[in-house]
Amino acid sequence: MRNVGIIGAGQIGSAMAKVLAESGRWSVIASRRKVHELEELRRLGVRVTSDNREVAANSDIVIIAVKPYKAVDVLKEISDLVEGKIVISVAAAVPIKKLKAAAPGAKIVRAMPNIAVMVKASFTAYSKGPDLDSKDEAVVVQLLREMGEAHEVDEELMDAVTALSGSGPAYIATLIEAMAYAGLKVGLPRDFAYLSSAYTVFGTAKLYLESGRHPAEIKEMVLTPAGTTIEGIFYLEESGIRTAVMKAVEAATKRAKEIAKKLNEGD
Ligand SMILES: NC(=O)c1ccc[n+]([C@@H]2O[C@H](COP(=O)([O-])OP(=O)(O)OC[C@H]3O[C@@H](n4cnc5c(N)ncnc54)[C@H](OP(=O)(O)O)[C@@H]3O)[C@@H](O)[C@H]2O)c1
């Protein structure tokens, strides 16, 4: 069993700790300052502490999951204890160069998961720092795949990834809510409306992923001439749903770049 440390066991860090501990393949130690908030993790067999250095000293791989503006300070605090170790930062907007400067001896990976880590269905993109060899990368992929899918991406695309798959659960939750509202409008019982909307999103994504059919093809399979679906599609197209989504992701990417610029000013 490998030892994994998670510094900043908040929303995403706790979800990662839970998934790794429950797999039985990783020994997990996690920290945050309000350590009493980690009772649930402790019950799952995660060692919990408020001491980040204790986490680093007892781990082969360290995950940094504090807010972006704290990532560098936390890394500096443990720098001497992570020499030769893999450090995965999930902090948005903090570049590998800056992480490397904070812990020069560490093998840095920058990753962007999403909140679906909670159900082992994250889409996680990662970029490798300069010192990672293929064995290290295999370990990183093995660890990230405990939480869902993991794919490498050029670091320069990380702001776009943050805006698409990082923020994505919020967009899809909005879609599920909109579909459920629609269900209520046409008289479906509330629970049924939410459940059928969520399963429809889930099933369509699964169909795309497993059949390899293009989304346009999936749509064609449902569209009958003069049928009900084309009636619905007509209004979706009229409302500009595609451009709305494109504008949303483009705006979120722009915002991610602005935040990164502000955070890294003066470097
Ligand atoms: N939420 C997402 O969907 C998501 C997705 C992808 C990436 N991320 C990235 O994940 C990181 C965390 O986001 P989050 O949403 O999980 O935030 P969060 O819930 O606020 O978690 C951050 C945790 O860090 C702890 N912390 C603060 N200072 C610390 C310190 N000095 N040492 C140790 N722990 C400390 C905080 O707990 P205490 O106050 O008790 O210390 C808090 O629980 C961010 O960098 C974000 O960009 C988040």
The ligand as a Tripos MOL2 file, in Angstrom:
@<TRIPOS>MOLECULE
LIG
   48    52     1     0     0
SMALL
NO_CHARGES

@<TRIPOS>ATOM
      1 N1        -14.4180   22.3570   -5.4370 N.am      1 LIG1
      2 C1        -14.1840   21.9380   -6.6860 C.2       1 LIG1
      3 O1        -15.0950   21.5490   -7.4240 O.2       1 LIG1
      4 C2        -12.7720   21.9320   -7.2180 C.ar      1 LIG1
      5 C3        -12.5130   21.2910   -8.4540 C.ar      1 LIG1
      6 C4        -11.2050   21.2660   -8.9200 C.ar      1 LIG1
      7 C5        -10.1890   21.8520   -8.2070 C.ar      1 LIG1
      8 N2        -10.4740   22.4820   -7.0380 N.ar      1 LIG1
      9 C6         -9.3550   23.1080   -6.3060 C.3       1 LIG1
     10 O2         -9.2600   22.4610   -5.0520 O.3       1 LIG1
     11 C7         -8.7760   23.3790   -4.0720 C.3       1 LIG1
     12 C8         -9.6930   23.3100   -2.8670 C.3       1 LIG1
     13 O3        -11.0000   23.6800   -3.2450 O.3       1 LIG1
     14 P1        -12.2510   23.3020   -2.3410 P.3       1 LIG1
     15 O4        -13.4490   23.7030   -3.0950 O.co2     1 LIG1
     16 O5        -12.1030   21.9100   -1.8580 O.co2     1 LIG1
     17 O6        -12.0140   24.3340   -1.1220 O.3       1 LIG1
     18 P2        -12.3090   24.1360    0.4300 P.3       1 LIG1
     19 O7        -13.5110   23.2920    0.6390 O.co2     1 LIG1
     20 O8        -12.2680   25.5080    1.0210 O.co2     1 LIG1
     21 O9        -11.0460   23.2880    0.9400 O.3       1 LIG1
     22 C9         -9.8180   23.8650    1.2790 C.3       1 LIG1
     23 C10        -9.4230   23.3100    2.6390 C.3       1 LIG1
     24 O10        -8.1110   23.7550    2.9420 O.3       1 LIG1
     25 C11        -8.0260   23.8390    4.3620 C.3       1 LIG1
     26 N3         -6.8930   24.7260    4.6880 N.ar      1 LIG1
     27 C12        -6.8330   26.0800    4.6490 C.ar      1 LIG1
     28 N4         -5.6200   26.4990    5.0100 N.ar      1 LIG1
     29 C13        -4.8950   25.3990    5.2840 C.ar      1 LIG1
     30 C14        -3.5590   25.1890    5.7100 C.ar      1 LIG1
     31 N5         -2.7210   26.2040    5.9080 N.pl3     1 LIG1
     32 N6         -3.1360   23.9150    5.8840 N.ar      1 LIG1
     33 C15        -3.9710   22.8540    5.6800 C.ar      1 LIG1
     34 N7         -5.2500   23.0100    5.2800 N.ar      1 LIG1
     35 C16        -5.6910   24.2590    5.0840 C.ar      1 LIG1
     36 C17        -9.3770   24.3970    4.7950 C.3       1 LIG1
     37 O11        -9.7590   23.9280    6.0830 O.3       1 LIG1
     38 P3         -9.3320   24.7180    7.4230 P.3       1 LIG1
     39 O12        -9.8670   26.1090    7.3100 O.co2     1 LIG1
     40 O13        -9.9350   23.8870    8.5160 O.co2     1 LIG1
     41 O14        -7.8280   24.6840    7.4530 O.co2     1 LIG1
     42 C18       -10.3310   23.7890    3.7690 C.3       1 LIG1
     43 O15       -11.0160   22.6740    4.2960 O.3       1 LIG1
     44 C19        -8.7510   24.7570   -4.7240 C.3       1 LIG1
     45 O16        -7.4240   25.1210   -4.9840 O.3       1 LIG1
     46 C20        -9.5370   24.5810   -5.9990 C.3       1 LIG1
     47 O17        -9.0120   25.3770   -7.0530 O.3       1 LIG1
     48 C21       -11.7290   22.5320   -6.5140 C.ar      1 LIG1
@<TRIPOS>BOND
     1     1     2 1
     2     2     3 2
     3     2     4 1
     4     4     5 ar
     5     4    48 ar
     6     5     6 ar
     7     6     7 ar
     8     7     8 ar
     9     8     9 1
    10     8    48 ar
    11     9    10 1
    12     9    46 1
    13    10    11 1
    14    11    12 1
    15    11    44 1
    16    12    13 1
    17    13    14 1
    18    14    15 2
    19    14    16 1
    20    14    17 1
    21    17    18 1
    22    18    19 2
    23    18    20 1
    24    18    21 1
    25    21    22 1
    26    22    23 1
    27    23    24 1
    28    23    42 1
    29    24    25 1
    30    25    26 1
    31    25    36 1
    32    26    27 ar
    33    26    35 ar
    34    27    28 ar
    35    28    29 ar
    36    29    30 ar
    37    29    35 ar
    38    30    31 1
    39    30    32 ar
    40    32    33 ar
    41    33    34 ar
    42    34    35 ar
    43    36    37 1
    44    36    42 1
    45    37    38 1
    46    38    39 2
    47    38    40 1
    48    38    41 1
    49    42    43 1
    50    44    45 1
    51    44    46 1
    52    46    47 1
@<TRIPOS>SUBSTRUCTURE
     1 LIG1         1 GROUP 0 **** ****
